Amino acid sequence: MVPPRWVVEHDQKESWPALKSRHADFVFGHHDLVLHNLLFSTRTLEVLVLLDLEECGYSPAKGQQWKVDRAGQFELYEDMDLIRRHIELIGG
C-alpha cells in the first residue's frame, strides 16, 4: 500500500499492511494526476505517457480524491477529517 503524500505527512508508518477487499474492488490511482504529469500527442491530444508514478497504487475506490487545480490539491493536506477517514480506510 502506498498512500498518497497528503496522508503520509500525517501518518508516517514505515509500511502499510497488505489489504484484501471483502466488499469492493480496489482501483488503481495515480495520486498526482495533473497536466504536467501527462504527455500528449500534439496531433491528436491523446494521452501518450503518464509521468511521476512513485505514488501510484491500488486502494479502495472511496479513497480517490480528484482536484482540478493546484490549490485544491494542497487543500487535501489540511483536511484532517478526510485524512483520518482515509487512514482508517486503508488500514490505519
JORA-V642980 format. One record per residue. N is the residue number from 1. RES is the residue in one small letter. NEAR is the number of other C-alpha atoms within 10 Angstrom. Layout:
BEGIN
n=[N,N]
res=[RES,RES]
near=[NEAR,NEAR]
END
This chain:
BEGIN
n=[1,2,3,4,5,6,7,8,9,10,11,12,13,14,15,16,17,18,19,20,21,22,23,24,25,26,27,28,29,30,31,32,33,34,35,36,37,38,39,40,41,42,43,44,45,46,47,48,49,50,51,52,53,54,55,56,57,58,59,60,61,62,63,64,65,66,67,68,69,70,71,72,73,74,75,76,77,78,79,80,81,82,83,84,85,86,87,88,89,90,91,92]
res=[m,v,p,p,r,w,v,v,e,h,d,q,k,e,s,w,p,a,l,k,s,r,h,a,d,f,v,f,g,h,h,d,l,v,l,h,n,l,l,f,s,t,r,t,l,e,v,l,v,l,l,d,l,e,e,c,g,y,s,p,a,k,g,q,q,w,k,v,d,r,a,g,q,f,e,l,y,e,d,m,d,l,i,r,r,h,i,e,l,i,g,g]
near=[15,17,22,21,15,18,20,15,12,14,14,10,10,6,9,13,11,8,13,11,9,6,7,10,12,16,14,13,20,19,22,20,18,17,12,10,14,14,14,14,10,8,6,7,9,11,11,9,10,15,14,14,13,11,15,17,16,17,22,19,14,13,21,16,13,13,15,10,10,9,9,11,17,12,12,18,16,12,12,14,10,15,21,14,14,20,17,10,14,18,11,12]
END
